[in-house]
Amino acid sequence: MIPGGIFRIFAGLSAALILAVLVLTAVSLSSLGSPIILHVSPSVGVDKTGGVGALLGIEAIGIIMSAVNIALSAVLAERMRKLSCVLGAFGVLAALLTLITGAYIISIN
C-alpha cells in the first residue's frame, strides 16, 4: 500500500507507537481508579476528570489522526512526494503525542 522505504518507515513507526499506547493502557487499566484525572492546570489544579471511556476516546482520536495522515501520505506518494513525506512525518508525530498523552494521564493517576 505504501510505496518506497520512507513511507514504510513512517507507517512502521506510527504503528509501533500506537501499539505502545495500547499496551501501556491495557497493562495499567486495572490499576486506574475512578475518576481519572485527564488535565491539570497550573493555576487551577485538576480541571478535567473522566472515566476510562474518556481516556480511550483520547487515544482513539490520536490513532485516527495518525492513520489518516499515513493514508493520505500513501495516496499522495505518486503525485506530491514532498507533501506525502510531510504527512507521513505528521502521522508519526500524532502517534508520538498520543503516546505521551496516554503515558502522562496514566502516570498522574
C-alpha positions as CSV (number, residue, x, y, z in Angstrom):
1,M,0.0,0.0,0.0
2,I,2.7,2.5,0.9
3,P,5.4,2.6,-1.8
4,G,9.0,3.3,-1.0
5,G,11.2,2.9,2.0
6,I,10.4,6.2,3.8
7,F,6.7,5.6,3.7
8,R,7.1,2.2,5.2
9,I,9.3,3.7,7.9
10,F,6.6,6.3,8.7
11,A,3.9,3.7,8.8
12,G,6.0,1.3,10.9
13,L,7.0,4.0,13.5
14,S,3.3,5.1,13.8
15,A,2.2,1.5,14.2
16,A,4.9,0.8,16.9
17,L,4.0,4.0,18.8
18,I,0.2,3.2,18.7
19,L,0.9,-0.3,19.8
20,A,2.9,1.0,22.7
21,V,0.0,3.3,23.7
22,L,-2.4,0.3,23.6
23,V,-0.1,-2.0,25.6
24,L,0.5,0.7,28.2
25,T,-3.2,1.4,28.6
26,A,-4.1,-2.3,28.7
27,V,-1.4,-3.0,31.4
28,S,-2.4,0.0,33.5
29,L,-6.2,-0.2,33.1
30,S,-6.8,-2.3,36.1
31,S,-4.8,0.0,38.5
32,L,-6.6,3.1,37.4
33,G,-9.2,4.4,39.8
34,S,-12.3,6.4,39.1
35,P,-12.5,9.3,38.2
36,I,-9.4,9.5,36.1
37,I,-7.6,12.9,36.0
38,L,-7.4,14.0,32.4
39,H,-6.0,17.5,32.7
40,V,-4.1,19.5,35.3
41,S,-3.8,23.3,35.1
42,P,-1.0,25.1,37.0
43,S,-3.3,27.8,38.2
44,V,-6.5,25.8,39.0
45,G,-5.2,22.3,39.6
46,V,-7.3,19.4,38.4
47,D,-9.8,20.8,36.0
48,K,-10.8,17.8,33.9
49,T,-11.7,14.4,35.0
50,G,-13.4,11.5,33.3
51,G,-13.7,7.7,33.2
52,V,-11.9,5.0,31.3
53,G,-14.0,5.8,28.2
54,A,-12.6,9.3,28.1
55,L,-9.0,8.0,28.2
56,L,-9.8,5.5,25.5
57,G,-11.5,8.3,23.5
58,I,-8.4,10.5,23.6
59,E,-6.3,7.6,22.4
60,A,-8.8,6.7,19.7
61,I,-8.6,10.3,18.4
62,G,-4.8,10.1,18.2
63,I,-5.0,6.7,16.4
64,I,-7.4,8.1,13.9
65,M,-5.3,11.2,13.3
66,S,-2.2,9.1,12.7
67,A,-4.0,6.7,10.5
68,V,-5.5,9.5,8.3
69,N,-2.1,11.1,7.9
70,I,-0.4,7.9,6.9
71,A,-3.3,7.0,4.5
72,L,-3.0,10.5,2.9
73,S,0.7,10.0,2.6
74,A,0.2,6.8,0.8
75,V,-2.4,8.2,-1.6
76,L,-0.3,11.3,-2.4
77,A,3.0,9.4,-2.8
78,E,3.0,9.4,-6.6
79,R,1.7,12.9,-7.3
80,M,3.1,15.1,-4.4
81,R,6.1,13.4,-2.9
82,K,7.2,16.2,-0.6
83,L,3.7,16.7,0.8
84,S,3.5,12.9,1.2
85,C,6.7,12.9,3.3
86,V,5.4,15.7,5.5
87,L,2.1,14.0,6.1
88,G,3.9,10.8,7.0
89,A,6.0,12.6,9.5
90,F,2.9,14.2,11.0
91,G,1.4,10.8,11.3
92,V,4.4,9.7,13.4
93,L,4.2,13.0,15.4
94,A,0.5,12.3,16.1
95,A,1.3,8.8,17.3
96,L,4.1,10.1,19.5
97,L,1.9,12.8,21.0
98,T,-0.8,10.2,21.7
99,L,1.8,8.0,23.5
100,I,3.0,11.0,25.6
101,T,-0.6,12.0,26.4
102,G,-1.6,8.4,27.4
103,A,1.5,7.9,29.5
104,Y,1.0,11.3,31.2
105,I,-2.6,10.6,32.1
106,I,-1.7,7.1,33.4
107,S,1.2,8.4,35.4
108,I,-0.8,11.1,37.3
109,N,-3.4,8.6,38.2
